[in-house]
Amino acid sequence: MGKTSTIRARIKPDLKEKTEHIFKQLGLNTTKAITFFYKQVELKKGCLLMEPFQIRPPSRRFPLPDAI
């Protein structure tokens, strides 16, 4: 395995327990789930859960004030 980085996060114990149970049903552990999430953010250049906040190129539909 190549180089890895460590992530530390605080999370409510009940949320951790519930999600780890779901991960187990999906055949994932926490590391794989976090890696999956990071890869999706990288691939999509944003997060499906926060679609309005995705990074998008500036809109060119409206002229800039200097061009008016």
N, CA, C and O atoms as a Maestro MAE file, in Angstrom:
{
 s_m_m2io_version
 :::
 2.0.0
}

f_m_ct {
 s_m_title
 :::
 protein
 m_atom[272] {
  # First column is atom index #
  i_m_mmod_type
  r_m_x_coord
  r_m_y_coord
  r_m_z_coord
  i_m_residue_number
  s_m_chain_name
  s_m_pdb_residue_name
  s_m_pdb_atom_name
  i_m_atomic_number
  :::
  1 25 0.847 -1.181 0.000 1 A "MET " " N  " 7
  2 3 0.000 0.000 0.000 1 A "MET " " CA " 6
  3 2 0.885 1.234 0.000 1 A "MET " " C  " 6
  4 15 1.935 1.245 0.642 1 A "MET " " O  " 8
  5 25 0.472 2.272 -0.714 2 A "GLY " " N  " 7
  6 3 1.231 3.512 -0.792 2 A "GLY " " CA " 6
  7 2 1.102 4.332 0.476 2 A "GLY " " C  " 6
  8 15 0.542 3.891 1.480 2 A "GLY " " O  " 8
  9 25 1.639 5.539 0.397 3 A "LYS " " N  " 7
  10 3 1.561 6.454 1.533 3 A "LYS " " CA " 6
  11 2 0.113 6.773 1.865 3 A "LYS " " C  " 6
  12 15 -0.741 6.834 0.981 3 A "LYS " " O  " 8
  13 25 -0.149 6.973 3.135 4 A "THR " " N  " 7
  14 3 -1.488 7.364 3.569 4 A "THR " " CA " 6
  15 2 -1.387 8.519 4.551 4 A "THR " " C  " 6
  16 15 -0.327 8.757 5.130 4 A "THR " " O  " 8
  17 25 -2.480 9.230 4.739 5 A "SER " " N  " 7
  18 3 -2.585 10.296 5.729 5 A "SER " " CA " 6
  19 2 -3.614 9.880 6.764 5 A "SER " " C  " 6
  20 15 -4.521 9.096 6.483 5 A "SER " " O  " 8
  21 25 -3.461 10.408 7.944 6 A "THR " " N  " 7
  22 3 -4.401 10.119 9.020 6 A "THR " " CA " 6
  23 2 -5.392 11.262 9.154 6 A "THR " " C  " 6
  24 15 -5.013 12.433 9.127 6 A "THR " " O  " 8
  25 25 -6.663 10.915 9.297 7 A "ILE " " N  " 7
  26 3 -7.721 11.898 9.512 7 A "ILE " " CA " 6
  27 2 -8.284 11.651 10.908 7 A "ILE " " C  " 6
  28 15 -8.585 10.517 11.281 7 A "ILE " " O  " 8
  29 25 -8.418 12.726 11.666 8 A "ARG " " N  " 7
  30 3 -9.045 12.626 12.986 8 A "ARG " " CA " 6
  31 2 -10.261 13.535 12.990 8 A "ARG " " C  " 6
  32 15 -10.186 14.695 12.586 8 A "ARG " " O  " 8
  33 25 -11.372 13.000 13.448 9 A "ALA " " N  " 7
  34 3 -12.600 13.797 13.488 9 A "ALA " " CA " 6
  35 2 -13.392 13.449 14.735 9 A "ALA " " C  " 6
  36 15 -13.378 12.312 15.206 9 A "ALA " " O  " 8
  37 25 -14.070 14.437 15.250 10 A "ARG " " N  " 7
  38 3 -14.971 14.204 16.387 10 A "ARG " " CA " 6
  39 2 -16.370 13.985 15.827 10 A "ARG " " C  " 6
  40 15 -16.835 14.718 14.954 10 A "ARG " " O  " 8
  41 25 -17.019 12.965 16.349 11 A "ILE " " N  " 7
  42 3 -18.356 12.622 15.878 11 A "ILE " " CA " 6
  43 2 -19.148 12.069 17.060 11 A "ILE " " C  " 6
  44 15 -18.581 11.431 17.947 11 A "ILE " " O  " 8
  45 25 -20.432 12.309 17.072 12 A "LYS " " N  " 7
  46 3 -21.262 11.820 18.176 12 A "LYS " " CA " 6
  47 2 -21.231 10.292 18.194 12 A "LYS " " C  " 6
  48 15 -21.340 9.656 17.146 12 A "LYS " " O  " 8
  49 25 -21.085 9.706 19.376 13 A "PRO " " N  " 7
  50 3 -20.975 8.247 19.478 13 A "PRO " " CA " 6
  51 2 -22.148 7.490 18.860 13 A "PRO " " C  " 6
  52 15 -21.941 6.455 18.227 13 A "PRO " " O  " 8
  53 25 -23.372 7.984 19.032 14 A "ASP " " N  " 7
  54 3 -24.516 7.260 18.474 14 A "ASP " " CA " 6
  55 2 -24.511 7.289 16.945 14 A "ASP " " C  " 6
  56 15 -24.881 6.303 16.309 14 A "ASP " " O  " 8
  57 25 -24.096 8.404 16.354 15 A "LEU " " N  " 7
  58 3 -23.993 8.494 14.896 15 A "LEU " " CA " 6
  59 2 -22.914 7.542 14.387 15 A "LEU " " C  " 6
  60 15 -23.108 6.855 13.385 15 A "LEU " " O  " 8
  61 25 -21.789 7.506 15.075 16 A "LYS " " N  " 7
  62 3 -20.689 6.609 14.696 16 A "LYS " " CA " 6
  63 2 -21.154 5.154 14.728 16 A "LYS " " C  " 6
  64 15 -20.906 4.396 13.791 16 A "LYS " " O  " 8
  65 25 -21.823 4.776 15.802 17 A "GLU " " N  " 7
  66 3 -22.287 3.398 15.954 17 A "GLU " " CA " 6
  67 2 -23.289 3.023 14.864 17 A "GLU " " C  " 6
  68 15 -23.189 1.951 14.267 17 A "GLU " " O  " 8
  69 25 -24.248 3.900 14.608 18 A "LYS " " N  " 7
  70 3 -25.275 3.619 13.596 18 A "LYS " " CA " 6
  71 2 -24.678 3.522 12.195 18 A "LYS " " C  " 6
  72 15 -25.025 2.624 11.428 18 A "LYS " " O  " 8
  73 25 -23.777 4.452 11.862 19 A "THR " " N  " 7
  74 3 -23.208 4.431 10.509 19 A "THR " " CA " 6
  75 2 -22.248 3.266 10.326 19 A "THR " " C  " 6
  76 15 -22.192 2.688 9.240 19 A "THR " " O  " 8
  77 25 -21.493 2.906 11.354 20 A "GLU " " N  " 7
  78 3 -20.597 1.756 11.230 20 A "GLU " " CA " 6
  79 2 -21.392 0.474 11.008 20 A "GLU " " C  " 6
  80 15 -20.936 -0.425 10.300 20 A "GLU " " O  " 8
  81 25 -22.572 0.385 11.605 21 A "HIS " " N  " 7
  82 3 -23.445 -0.775 11.373 21 A "HIS " " CA " 6
  83 2 -23.870 -0.826 9.899 21 A "HIS " " C  " 6
  84 15 -23.866 -1.891 9.283 21 A "HIS " " O  " 8
  85 25 -24.233 0.321 9.347 22 A "ILE " " N  " 7
  86 3 -24.624 0.393 7.933 22 A "ILE " " CA " 6
  87 2 -23.432 0.071 7.040 22 A "ILE " " C  " 6
  88 15 -23.566 -0.679 6.073 22 A "ILE " " O  " 8
  89 25 -22.261 0.638 7.359 23 A "PHE " " N  " 7
  90 3 -21.056 0.341 6.573 23 A "PHE " " CA " 6
  91 2 -20.807 -1.166 6.540 23 A "PHE " " C  " 6
  92 15 -20.494 -1.728 5.491 23 A "PHE " " O  " 8
  93 25 -20.948 -1.812 7.691 24 A "LYS " " N  " 7
  94 3 -20.710 -3.255 7.769 24 A "LYS " " CA " 6
  95 2 -21.658 -4.003 6.838 24 A "LYS " " C  " 6
  96 15 -21.248 -4.945 6.160 24 A "LYS " " O  " 8
  97 25 -22.931 -3.586 6.802 25 A "GLN " " N  " 7
  98 3 -23.906 -4.220 5.908 25 A "GLN " " CA " 6
  99 2 -23.523 -4.020 4.444 25 A "GLN " " C  " 6
  100 15 -23.841 -4.851 3.593 25 A "GLN " " O  " 8
  101 25 -22.839 -2.912 4.157 26 A "LEU " " N  " 7
  102 3 -22.411 -2.614 2.788 26 A "LEU " " CA " 6
  103 2 -21.052 -3.221 2.457 26 A "LEU " " C  " 6
  104 15 -20.562 -3.085 1.336 26 A "LEU " " O  " 8
  105 25 -20.448 -3.888 3.430 27 A "GLY " " N  " 7
  106 3 -19.133 -4.486 3.214 27 A "GLY " " CA " 6
  107 2 -18.002 -3.475 3.313 27 A "GLY " " C  " 6
  108 15 -16.923 -3.689 2.762 27 A "GLY " " O  " 8
  109 25 -18.250 -2.372 4.017 28 A "LEU " " N  " 7
  110 3 -17.246 -1.318 4.168 28 A "LEU " " CA " 6
  111 2 -16.818 -1.193 5.622 28 A "LEU " " C  " 6
  112 15 -17.540 -1.591 6.536 28 A "LEU " " O  " 8
  113 25 -15.629 -0.631 5.816 29 A "ASN " " N  " 7
  114 3 -15.247 -0.173 7.141 29 A "ASN " " CA " 6
  115 2 -15.193 1.350 7.064 29 A "ASN " " C  " 6
  116 15 -15.408 1.926 5.998 29 A "ASN " " O  " 8
  117 25 -14.909 1.997 8.178 30 A "THR " " N  " 7
  118 3 -14.919 3.460 8.199 30 A "THR " " CA " 6
  119 2 -13.889 4.038 7.237 30 A "THR " " C  " 6
  120 15 -14.173 5.016 6.545 30 A "THR " " O  " 8
  121 25 -12.706 3.453 7.182 31 A "THR " " N  " 7
  122 3 -11.659 3.946 6.280 31 A "THR " " CA " 6
  123 2 -12.117 3.883 4.828 31 A "THR " " C  " 6
  124 15 -11.940 4.844 4.079 31 A "THR " " O  " 8
  125 25 -12.698 2.769 4.430 32 A "LYS " " N  " 7
  126 3 -13.177 2.634 3.047 32 A "LYS " " CA " 6
  127 2 -14.308 3.620 2.753 32 A "LYS " " C  " 6
  128 15 -14.373 4.180 1.659 32 A "LYS " " O  " 8
  129 25 -15.197 3.832 3.722 33 A "ALA " " N  " 7
  130 3 -16.309 4.769 3.525 33 A "ALA " " CA " 6
  131 2 -15.797 6.198 3.363 33 A "ALA " " C  " 6
  132 15 -16.271 6.930 2.494 33 A "ALA " " O  " 8
  133 25 -14.839 6.595 4.186 34 A "ILE " " N  " 7
  134 3 -14.268 7.941 4.082 34 A "ILE " " CA " 6
  135 2 -13.518 8.091 2.764 34 A "ILE " " C  " 6
  136 15 -13.631 9.123 2.102 34 A "ILE " " O  " 8
  137 25 -12.760 7.081 2.381 35 A "THR " " N  " 7
  138 3 -12.033 7.120 1.110 35 A "THR " " CA " 6
  139 2 -13.009 7.242 -0.053 35 A "THR " " C  " 6
  140 15 -12.771 8.015 -0.981 35 A "THR " " O  " 8
  141 25 -14.102 6.489 -0.014 36 A "PHE " " N  " 7
  142 3 -15.131 6.569 -1.051 36 A "PHE " " CA " 6
  143 2 -15.686 7.987 -1.139 36 A "PHE " " C  " 6
  144 15 -15.822 8.537 -2.232 36 A "PHE " " O  " 8
  145 25 -16.005 8.578 0.011 37 A "PHE " " N  " 7
  146 3 -16.532 9.942 0.048 37 A "PHE " " CA " 6
  147 2 -15.530 10.919 -0.561 37 A "PHE " " C  " 6
  148 15 -15.908 11.744 -1.393 37 A "PHE " " O  " 8
  149 25 -14.266 10.843 -0.165 38 A "TYR " " N  " 7
  150 3 -13.233 11.741 -0.691 38 A "TYR " " CA " 6
  151 2 -13.075 11.580 -2.199 38 A "TYR " " C  " 6
  152 15 -12.941 12.569 -2.920 38 A "TYR " " O  " 8
  153 25 -13.090 10.333 -2.678 39 A "LYS " " N  " 7
  154 3 -12.931 10.100 -4.118 39 A "LYS " " CA " 6
  155 2 -14.107 10.677 -4.905 39 A "LYS " " C  " 6
  156 15 -13.912 11.205 -5.999 39 A "LYS " " O  " 8
  157 25 -15.314 10.585 -4.368 40 A "GLN " " N  " 7
  158 3 -16.485 11.154 -5.033 40 A "GLN " " CA " 6
  159 2 -16.400 12.677 -5.083 40 A "GLN " " C  " 6
  160 15 -16.740 13.286 -6.097 40 A "GLN " " O  " 8
  161 25 -15.950 13.292 -3.994 41 A "VAL " " N  " 7
  162 3 -15.780 14.750 -3.973 41 A "VAL " " CA " 6
  163 2 -14.746 15.161 -5.012 41 A "VAL " " C  " 6
  164 15 -14.946 16.132 -5.742 41 A "VAL " " O  " 8
  165 25 -13.632 14.419 -5.079 42 A "GLU " " N  " 7
  166 3 -12.588 14.721 -6.065 42 A "GLU " " CA " 6
  167 2 -13.131 14.561 -7.485 42 A "GLU " " C  " 6
  168 15 -12.915 15.428 -8.332 42 A "GLU " " O  " 8
  169 25 -13.822 13.478 -7.745 43 A "LEU " " N  " 7
  170 3 -14.349 13.185 -9.076 43 A "LEU " " CA " 6
  171 2 -15.384 14.215 -9.514 43 A "LEU " " C  " 6
  172 15 -15.348 14.692 -10.649 43 A "LEU " " O  " 8
  173 25 -16.297 14.555 -8.626 44 A "LYS " " N  " 7
  174 3 -17.388 15.473 -8.957 44 A "LYS " " CA " 6
  175 2 -17.016 16.942 -8.769 44 A "LYS " " C  " 6
  176 15 -17.769 17.835 -9.155 44 A "LYS " " O  " 8
  177 25 -15.846 17.184 -8.172 45 A "LYS " " N  " 7
  178 3 -15.424 18.558 -7.832 45 A "LYS " " CA " 6
  179 2 -16.466 19.214 -6.930 45 A "LYS " " C  " 6
  180 15 -16.694 20.422 -6.997 45 A "LYS " " O  " 8
  181 25 -17.080 18.411 -6.102 46 A "GLY " " N  " 7
  182 3 -18.101 18.879 -5.183 46 A "GLY " " CA " 6
  183 2 -18.723 17.694 -4.477 46 A "GLY " " C  " 6
  184 15 -18.199 16.580 -4.526 46 A "GLY " " O  " 8
  185 25 -19.828 17.938 -3.830 47 A "CYS " " N  " 7
  186 3 -20.485 16.903 -3.044 47 A "CYS " " CA " 6
  187 2 -21.956 16.841 -3.426 47 A "CYS " " C  " 6
  188 15 -22.650 17.857 -3.407 47 A "CYS " " O  " 8
  189 25 -22.428 15.660 -3.769 48 A "LEU " " N  " 7
  190 3 -23.837 15.508 -4.126 48 A "LEU " " CA " 6
  191 2 -24.749 15.923 -2.983 48 A "LEU " " C  " 6
  192 15 -25.872 16.369 -3.219 48 A "LEU " " O  " 8
  193 25 -24.285 15.782 -1.758 49 A "LEU " " N  " 7
  194 3 -25.093 16.151 -0.597 49 A "LEU " " CA " 6
  195 2 -25.213 17.657 -0.447 49 A "LEU " " C  " 6
  196 15 -26.118 18.147 0.229 49 A "LEU " " O  " 8
  197 25 -24.304 18.394 -1.075 50 A "MET " " N  " 7
  198 3 -24.280 19.850 -0.959 50 A "MET " " CA " 6
  199 2 -24.242 20.477 -2.344 50 A "MET " " C  " 6
  200 15 -23.476 21.409 -2.585 50 A "MET " " O  " 8
  201 25 -25.062 19.972 -3.251 51 A "GLU " " N  " 7
  202 3 -25.025 20.368 -4.657 51 A "GLU " " CA " 6
  203 2 -24.985 21.875 -4.899 51 A "GLU " " C  " 6
  204 15 -24.219 22.312 -5.757 51 A "GLU " " O  " 8
  205 25 -25.761 22.692 -4.197 52 A "PRO " " N  " 7
  206 3 -25.703 24.136 -4.476 52 A "PRO " " CA " 6
  207 2 -24.335 24.756 -4.186 52 A "PRO " " C  " 6
  208 15 -24.039 25.848 -4.672 52 A "PRO " " O  " 8
  209 25 -23.501 24.072 -3.402 53 A "PHE " " N  " 7
  210 3 -22.216 24.635 -3.010 53 A "PHE " " CA " 6
  211 2 -21.057 24.095 -3.833 53 A "PHE " " C  " 6
  212 15 -19.901 24.350 -3.495 53 A "PHE " " O  " 8
  213 25 -21.330 23.358 -4.900 54 A "GLN " " N  " 7
  214 3 -20.263 22.801 -5.719 54 A "GLN " " CA " 6
  215 2 -19.480 23.911 -6.402 54 A "GLN " " C  " 6
  216 15 -20.005 24.987 -6.688 54 A "GLN " " O  " 8
  217 25 -18.218 23.621 -6.654 55 A "ILE " " N  " 7
  218 3 -17.360 24.564 -7.366 55 A "ILE " " CA " 6
  219 2 -17.765 24.537 -8.834 55 A "ILE " " C  " 6
  220 15 -17.775 23.480 -9.465 55 A "ILE " " O  " 8
  221 25 -18.092 25.687 -9.363 56 A "ARG " " N  " 7
  222 3 -18.500 25.776 -10.769 56 A "ARG " " CA " 6
  223 2 -17.759 26.928 -11.425 56 A "ARG " " C  " 6
  224 15 -17.415 27.903 -10.757 56 A "ARG " " O  " 8
  225 25 -17.511 26.827 -12.722 57 A "PRO " " N  " 7
  226 3 -16.873 27.958 -13.403 57 A "PRO " " CA " 6
  227 2 -17.798 29.170 -13.379 57 A "PRO " " C  " 6
  228 15 -19.017 29.009 -13.331 57 A "PRO " " O  " 8
  229 25 -17.245 30.370 -13.410 58 A "PRO " " N  " 7
  230 3 -18.093 31.569 -13.394 58 A "PRO " " CA " 6
  231 2 -19.029 31.598 -14.595 58 A "PRO " " C  " 6
  232 15 -18.667 31.166 -15.690 58 A "PRO " " O  " 8
  233 25 -20.214 32.103 -14.382 59 A "SER " " N  " 7
  234 3 -21.203 32.197 -15.447 59 A "SER " " CA " 6
  235 2 -20.841 33.355 -16.375 59 A "SER " " C  " 6
  236 15 -20.450 34.425 -15.908 59 A "SER " " O  " 8
  237 25 -20.966 33.149 -17.668 60 A "ARG " " N  " 7
  238 3 -20.694 34.204 -18.658 60 A "ARG " " CA " 6
  239 2 -21.984 34.638 -19.345 60 A "ARG " " C  " 6
  240 15 -21.942 35.282 -20.393 60 A "ARG " " O  " 8
  241 25 -23.123 34.294 -18.765 61 A "ARG " " N  " 7
  242 3 -24.407 34.651 -19.377 61 A "ARG " " CA " 6
  243 2 -24.684 36.140 -19.289 61 A "ARG " " C  " 6
  244 15 -25.372 36.699 -20.143 61 A "ARG " " O  " 8
  245 25 -24.154 36.783 -18.263 62 A "PHE " " N  " 7
  246 3 -24.412 38.200 -18.060 62 A "PHE " " CA " 6
  247 2 -23.125 38.985 -18.258 62 A "PHE " " C  " 6
  248 15 -22.069 38.560 -17.787 62 A "PHE " " O  " 8
  249 25 -23.189 40.128 -18.948 63 A "PRO " " N  " 7
  250 3 -21.965 40.908 -19.172 63 A "PRO " " CA " 6
  251 2 -21.416 41.463 -17.860 63 A "PRO " " C  " 6
  252 15 -22.166 41.771 -16.934 63 A "PRO " " O  " 8
  253 25 -20.118 41.582 -17.806 64 A "LEU " " N  " 7
  254 3 -19.476 42.192 -16.649 64 A "LEU " " CA " 6
  255 2 -19.777 43.684 -16.644 64 A "LEU " " C  " 6
  256 15 -19.979 44.256 -17.715 64 A "LEU " " O  " 8
  257 25 -19.814 44.339 -15.490 65 A "PRO " " N  " 7
  258 3 -20.117 45.774 -15.435 65 A "PRO " " CA " 6
  259 2 -19.210 46.622 -16.329 65 A "PRO " " C  " 6
  260 15 -19.671 47.625 -16.873 65 A "PRO " " O  " 8
  261 25 -17.948 46.259 -16.497 66 A "ASP " " N  " 7
  262 3 -17.021 47.014 -17.351 66 A "ASP " " CA " 6
  263 2 -17.437 46.975 -18.819 66 A "ASP " " C  " 6
  264 15 -17.156 47.901 -19.580 66 A "ASP " " O  " 8
  265 25 -18.112 45.889 -19.207 67 A "ALA " " N  " 7
  266 3 -18.460 45.704 -20.615 67 A "ALA " " CA " 6
  267 2 -19.749 46.425 -21.003 67 A "ALA " " C  " 6
  268 15 -20.086 46.481 -22.185 67 A "ALA " " O  " 8
  269 25 -20.455 46.961 -20.058 68 A "ILE " " N  " 7
  270 3 -21.745 47.614 -20.354 68 A "ILE " " CA " 6
  271 2 -21.523 49.010 -20.880 68 A "ILE " " C  " 6
  272 15 -22.485 49.715 -21.184 68 A "ILE " " O  " 8
  :::
 }
 m_bond[271] {
  # First column is bond index #
  i_m_from
  i_m_to
  i_m_order
  :::
  1 1 2 1
  2 2 3 1
  3 3 4 2
  4 3 5 1
  5 5 6 1
  6 6 7 1
  7 7 8 2
  8 7 9 1
  9 9 10 1
  10 10 11 1
  11 11 12 2
  12 11 13 1
  13 13 14 1
  14 14 15 1
  15 15 16 2
  16 15 17 1
  17 17 18 1
  18 18 19 1
  19 19 20 2
  20 19 21 1
  21 21 22 1
  22 22 23 1
  23 23 24 2
  24 23 25 1
  25 25 26 1
  26 26 27 1
  27 27 28 2
  28 27 29 1
  29 29 30 1
  30 30 31 1
  31 31 32 2
  32 31 33 1
  33 33 34 1
  34 34 35 1
  35 35 36 2
  36 35 37 1
  37 37 38 1
  38 38 39 1
  39 39 40 2
  40 39 41 1
  41 41 42 1
  42 42 43 1
  43 43 44 2
  44 43 45 1
  45 45 46 1
  46 46 47 1
  47 47 48 2
  48 47 49 1
  49 49 50 1
  50 50 51 1
  51 51 52 2
  52 51 53 1
  53 53 54 1
  54 54 55 1
  55 55 56 2
  56 55 57 1
  57 57 58 1
  58 58 59 1
  59 59 60 2
  60 59 61 1
  61 61 62 1
  62 62 63 1
  63 63 64 2
  64 63 65 1
  65 65 66 1
  66 66 67 1
  67 67 68 2
  68 67 69 1
  69 69 70 1
  70 70 71 1
  71 71 72 2
  72 71 73 1
  73 73 74 1
  74 74 75 1
  75 75 76 2
  76 75 77 1
  77 77 78 1
  78 78 79 1
  79 79 80 2
  80 79 81 1
  81 81 82 1
  82 82 83 1
  83 83 84 2
  84 83 85 1
  85 85 86 1
  86 86 87 1
  87 87 88 2
  88 87 89 1
  89 89 90 1
  90 90 91 1
  91 91 92 2
  92 91 93 1
  93 93 94 1
  94 94 95 1
  95 95 96 2
  96 95 97 1
  97 97 98 1
  98 98 99 1
  99 99 100 2
  100 99 101 1
  101 101 102 1
  102 102 103 1
  103 103 104 2
  104 103 105 1
  105 105 106 1
  106 106 107 1
  107 107 108 2
  108 107 109 1
  109 109 110 1
  110 110 111 1
  111 111 112 2
  112 111 113 1
  113 113 114 1
  114 114 115 1
  115 115 116 2
  116 115 117 1
  117 117 118 1
  118 118 119 1
  119 119 120 2
  120 119 121 1
  121 121 122 1
  122 122 123 1
  123 123 124 2
  124 123 125 1
  125 125 126 1
  126 126 127 1
  127 127 128 2
  128 127 129 1
  129 129 130 1
  130 130 131 1
  131 131 132 2
  132 131 133 1
  133 133 134 1
  134 134 135 1
  135 135 136 2
  136 135 137 1
  137 137 138 1
  138 138 139 1
  139 139 140 2
  140 139 141 1
  141 141 142 1
  142 142 143 1
  143 143 144 2
  144 143 145 1
  145 145 146 1
  146 146 147 1
  147 147 148 2
  148 147 149 1
  149 149 150 1
  150 150 151 1
  151 151 152 2
  152 151 153 1
  153 153 154 1
  154 154 155 1
  155 155 156 2
  156 155 157 1
  157 157 158 1
  158 158 159 1
  159 159 160 2
  160 159 161 1
  161 161 162 1
  162 162 163 1
  163 163 164 2
  164 163 165 1
  165 165 166 1
  166 166 167 1
  167 167 168 2
  168 167 169 1
  169 169 170 1
  170 170 171 1
  171 171 172 2
  172 171 173 1
  173 173 174 1
  174 174 175 1
  175 175 176 2
  176 175 177 1
  177 177 178 1
  178 178 179 1
  179 179 180 2
  180 179 181 1
  181 181 182 1
  182 182 183 1
  183 183 184 2
  184 183 185 1
  185 185 186 1
  186 186 187 1
  187 187 188 2
  188 187 189 1
  189 189 190 1
  190 190 191 1
  191 191 192 2
  192 191 193 1
  193 193 194 1
  194 194 195 1
  195 195 196 2
  196 195 197 1
  197 197 198 1
  198 198 199 1
  199 199 200 2
  200 199 201 1
  201 201 202 1
  202 202 203 1
  203 203 204 2
  204 203 205 1
  205 205 206 1
  206 206 207 1
  207 207 208 2
  208 207 209 1
  209 209 210 1
  210 210 211 1
  211 211 212 2
  212 211 213 1
  213 213 214 1
  214 214 215 1
  215 215 216 2
  216 215 217 1
  217 217 218 1
  218 218 219 1
  219 219 220 2
  220 219 221 1
  221 221 222 1
  222 222 223 1
  223 223 224 2
  224 223 225 1
  225 225 226 1
  226 226 227 1
  227 227 228 2
  228 227 229 1
  229 229 230 1
  230 230 231 1
  231 231 232 2
  232 231 233 1
  233 233 234 1
  234 234 235 1
  235 235 236 2
  236 235 237 1
  237 237 238 1
  238 238 239 1
  239 239 240 2
  240 239 241 1
  241 241 242 1
  242 242 243 1
  243 243 244 2
  244 243 245 1
  245 245 246 1
  246 246 247 1
  247 247 248 2
  248 247 249 1
  249 249 250 1
  250 250 251 1
  251 251 252 2
  252 251 253 1
  253 253 254 1
  254 254 255 1
  255 255 256 2
  256 255 257 1
  257 257 258 1
  258 258 259 1
  259 259 260 2
  260 259 261 1
  261 261 262 1
  262 262 263 1
  263 263 264 2
  264 263 265 1
  265 265 266 1
  266 266 267 1
  267 267 268 2
  268 267 269 1
  269 269 270 1
  270 270 271 1
  271 271 272 2
  :::
 }
}
